[in-house]
């Protein structure tokens, strides 16, 4: 570095600064780029919603995946070590009773269950840090295979009808071929030029991806071609309402879509309720 003088040093510093500003890899930079002109930033459009219905939810379900398939609501759960009554399981969420009917389970001493998705009658499940996924027959829940992925972690999962689409806790979304499990493409999710990190549970609704942002009450609407955030839902009011009923709950995480009825449901980890929302989508 001592030999870099004048113009050469200036060019080097510009390159380094650009790298930290735009890099959206698996490790979040420790130094965030300064926001020197906040008033000039474009605000993300707020998506207004209304609660149409409220359904009971099992407060022992540490929700990691939520989706609609074959007339039923499927849910996957994880099992944090500090919450011993939880399990890494896949089951049916009963909207009438709030019961969770277990259909498949993995050893929580080895695996932490994460997101799920159904594609062509196969149910795919991610695990947190094992770089391993499991495949089930979506009708019988019998395990029929497994797969690997290069991402350090597995978080949320959905599909556009062609690819398996998943998050890994960074600002990247990965599209995977369901036959070869090769990565088709990866897109960084950007909001006003900045990476949106900790993307979690996913749903594909009418050409857009909707992602929970971990440890927040936000769901962001993402263009799957460009990765650009097009809107956001602020569900802080729902979080407060759910917490008033069950103070031991954790964060918002879970969005499911029934294309047949155009119904959208959201919930969270250990939440006492599932909320049906109506909003323009």
Buried (B, 14 or more C-beta within 10 A) or exposed (E): EEEEEEEEEEEEEEEEEEEEBEEBEEEBEEEEEEEEEEEEEEEBEEBEBEBEEBBBBBBEBBBBBBBBBEEBBBBBBBBBEEBEEBBBBBBBBBBEEBBBEEBBBBEBEEBBBBBBBBBEEBBBBBBBEBBBBBBBBBEEBEBEEEBEBEBEBBBBBBBEEEBBBBBBBBBBBBBBEBEEBEBBEBBBBBBEEBBBBBBBBBBBBEEBBBBBBBEBBBBBBBBBEEBBBBBBBBBEEBBEBBBEEEEEBBBBBBBBBBEEEEBBBBBBBBBBBBBBBBEEB
